[in-house]
Amino acid sequence: MDSHAAPRLAIFDFDGTLADSLPWFVGVLDEVAERHGFRKVDEALALRLRTLDTTGVLKELGIPLWKVPAIARDLRARKMAAMPPVPIFAGTREMLEALRRRGIVIGIVSSDSEGSVRRTLGSELAHLVSHYNCSASIFGKASKLRQVASAARIPPSAAVYVGDETRDAEAAAKAAMRFGAVTWGYSTRDVLFAYRPAYLFDRIEDIPAILPSRRAEAAALLQKPALERLQPNPEETA
């Protein structure tokens, strides 16, 4: 994988990355826990869960893997019916438009349903996304990432997956893509940093900075690596 070439395909997770769904999720979680028989979440536990990987979260809540599909279906149905719809983060429109202006292909791979994703985005923003591959199982995003890259006819090495959870980092690695971690979602900054993301974003408006203009990229090919990490790991700069 060329870690310096500018990505030509930007694939986004949805909940916690583009959609501000954490408040909604917290609001329905106790009812879902009651229905499916797992541990209810108080404020202290909610903070702790953000420091764990996905397997750790399931263990802490007492959710066996065989229950996950039913819980996921329940959450999808509730989110699709939510009124008003879950909002997107401020700056999402401008960020996606900036990527499109630079000729970047945009995709979404999410555990949410495509209908729910499109509903939250609205028709204008939904049209900015060229490829959707949704309803991913909890550990099934890697295959969907590869499918999006194949549909876009762009190699995984020229793609970046932008997400907010440890399972997003794991999926990107399995799909041989770079991972861009956002720090405003479910997992904490420190947890995501431990996965050595290629990019670490503290603001949504920083995302277009990973994709230099074609002129800048051409010049960089002659002089230096075209892409520098926004937040390099200390080990790489020591």
C-alpha positions in Angstrom: 0.0 0.0 0.0 1.4 3.4 -1.0 0.9 5.5 2.2 1.8 8.7 0.4 -0.4 8.7 -2.7 -3.5 10.9 -2.4 -6.7 8.8 -2.0 -9.0 8.8 -5.0 -11.9 7.1 -3.1 -13.2 8.3 0.3 -15.5 5.9 2.0 -17.3 7.0 5.1 -18.9 5.2 8.0 -22.2 6.9 8.9 -23.3 6.9 12.5 -20.9 8.9 14.6 -19.0 10.0 11.6 -21.4 11.9 9.4 -24.6 11.5 11.5 -24.8 12.8 15.1 -26.6 9.7 16.3 -25.0 9.2 19.7 -27.6 11.2 21.6 -30.4 9.2 19.9 -28.6 5.9 20.6 -28.2 6.7 24.3 -31.9 7.7 24.4 -33.2 4.3 23.1 -30.5 2.0 24.6 -32.3 1.2 27.8 -35.4 0.2 26.0 -33.4 -2.0 23.6 -31.5 -3.5 26.5 -34.8 -4.4 28.3 -36.2 -6.0 25.2 -33.1 -8.0 24.3 -31.8 -8.8 27.8 -28.5 -7.1 28.1 -27.0 -4.7 30.6 -28.5 -1.2 30.8 -26.1 1.7 30.5 -25.7 4.6 33.0 -23.5 7.6 32.4 -20.4 6.1 34.0 -20.7 2.9 31.9 -21.3 4.9 28.7 -18.0 6.7 29.2 -16.2 3.4 29.8 -17.7 1.8 26.7 -16.1 4.6 24.6 -12.7 3.4 25.7 -13.2 -0.3 24.6 -13.0 -2.0 21.3 -16.1 -3.7 19.9 -15.5 -7.1 21.4 -15.0 -5.4 24.8 -18.2 -3.5 24.5 -20.2 -6.6 23.8 -18.5 -8.4 26.7 -19.2 -5.4 29.1 -22.9 -5.3 28.1 -23.3 -9.1 28.3 -24.3 -9.5 24.6 -23.4 -12.8 23.0 -22.7 -12.7 19.3 -25.8 -14.7 18.4 -27.9 -11.8 19.7 -26.2 -9.1 17.7 -28.2 -9.4 14.4 -31.5 -9.1 16.2 -30.3 -6.1 18.2 -29.0 -4.5 15.0 -32.3 -5.0 13.2 -34.2 -3.5 16.1 -31.9 -0.4 16.1 -32.2 0.0 12.4 -36.0 0.0 12.5 -36.1 2.4 15.4 -33.7 4.8 13.7 -35.6 4.7 10.4 -38.8 5.7 12.3 -37.1 8.4 14.5 -38.9 11.7 14.3 -37.3 14.0 13.6 -34.5 12.2 11.7 -31.1 11.9 13.3 -29.2 15.1 12.2 -25.9 15.2 10.4 -22.9 16.9 11.9 -22.5 20.6 11.0 -20.0 20.9 8.1 -20.9 17.6 6.5 -22.3 19.2 3.3 -19.4 21.5 2.8 -16.9 18.6 3.4 -18.6 16.3 0.9 -18.9 19.1 -1.7 -15.2 19.9 -1.3 -14.3 16.3 -2.0 -16.5 16.1 -5.0 -15.0 19.3 -6.5 -11.6 17.6 -6.3 -12.8 14.7 -8.2 -12.9 12.3 -5.3 -15.3 9.4 -5.5 -17.4 9.2 -2.3 -18.9 6.0 -0.8 -20.7 5.0 2.4 -20.3 1.7 4.2 -22.5 1.5 7.3 -24.2 -0.9 9.6 -27.3 1.2 9.2 -29.7 0.6 6.3 -29.3 2.5 3.1 -32.8 3.9 3.4 -32.0 5.3 6.8 -28.7 6.8 5.6 -30.4 8.5 2.6 -33.2 9.8 4.8 -30.7 11.4 7.2 -28.7 12.9 4.4 -31.6 14.2 2.5 -31.9 13.9 -1.3 -29.4 16.7 -2.1 -26.6 15.3 0.0 -27.4 11.7 -0.9 -26.7 12.5 -4.5 -23.1 13.4 -3.6 -22.5 9.8 -2.7 -21.7 7.5 -5.6 -21.6 4.2 -3.8 -23.7 2.8 -0.9 -23.1 -0.6 0.8 -25.1 -0.7 4.0 -26.6 -3.0 6.6 -23.1 -4.4 7.3 -22.9 -6.9 10.1 -21.0 -5.9 13.2 -17.7 -7.4 11.9 -18.7 -7.4 8.2 -17.5 -4.1 6.9 -14.3 -5.2 5.3 -16.0 -7.2 2.5 -18.3 -4.2 1.9 -15.3 -1.9 1.6 -13.7 -4.1 -1.0 -17.0 -4.3 -2.9 -17.2 -0.5 -3.0 -13.7 -0.2 -4.2 -14.4 -2.8 -6.9 -17.6 -1.0 -8.0 -15.7 2.3 -8.2 -12.8 0.6 -10.1 -10.3 2.0 -7.7 -7.8 -0.2 -5.9 -8.1 -0.4 -2.1 -4.6 1.1 -1.9 -6.0 4.3 -3.3 -8.9 4.4 -0.9 -9.4 5.7 2.7 -12.1 4.6 5.1 -13.2 7.3 7.5 -14.9 6.2 10.7 -15.2 6.7 14.4 -15.0 3.1 15.9 -12.3 0.5 16.4 -14.1 -1.9 14.2 -13.9 0.7 11.4 -10.1 0.7 11.8 -10.0 -3.1 11.8 -12.2 -3.2 8.7 -10.0 -0.8 6.8 -6.9 -2.9 7.7 -8.6 -6.1 6.5 -9.6 -4.4 3.2 -6.0 -3.0 2.7 -7.2 0.6 2.9 -6.0 3.5 4.9 -8.0 4.5 7.9 -9.0 8.0 8.8 -10.2 8.3 12.4 -12.7 11.0 13.5 -12.7 12.0 17.2 -16.2 13.3 17.5 -18.0 9.9 17.4 -18.3 6.8 19.6 -14.7 5.8 20.4 -12.3 8.1 22.2 -9.4 9.8 20.5 -6.9 7.8 22.6 -8.5 4.5 21.6 -8.5 5.3 17.9 -4.9 6.6 18.0 -3.7 3.3 19.3 -4.8 1.8 16.0 -2.3 4.0 14.2 -4.7 5.6 11.8 -3.3 7.2 8.6 -5.2 10.4 9.5 -6.7 11.6 12.7 -9.4 14.3 12.4 -10.5 16.5 15.2 -12.7 18.7 13.0 -14.9 17.7 10.1 -13.5 20.6 8.0 -10.1 19.0 8.2 -11.1 16.0 6.1 -10.7 17.6 2.7 -7.1 18.4 3.7 -6.2 14.7 3.1 -6.8 15.2 -0.6 -4.5 17.8 -2.2 -5.4 19.4 -5.5 -4.2 17.7 -8.6 -1.7 20.5 -9.2 -0.2 20.1 -5.7 -0.1 16.4 -6.1 1.8 16.6 -9.4 4.3 19.0 -7.9 4.8 16.8 -4.9 5.6 13.8 -7.1 8.6 15.6 -8.3 9.7 17.0 -4.9 8.4 15.1 -1.9 5.6 12.8 -0.8 2.3 14.1 -2.0 0.5 13.5 1.3 1.6 14.1 4.9 -0.4 12.8 7.8 -2.3 15.4 9.7 -1.5 13.9 13.1 1.5 11.6 12.8 2.3 9.1 15.5 5.2 10.1 17.7 7.1 6.9 16.8 7.2 8.0 13.2 8.5 11.5 14.0 11.0 10.5 16.6 
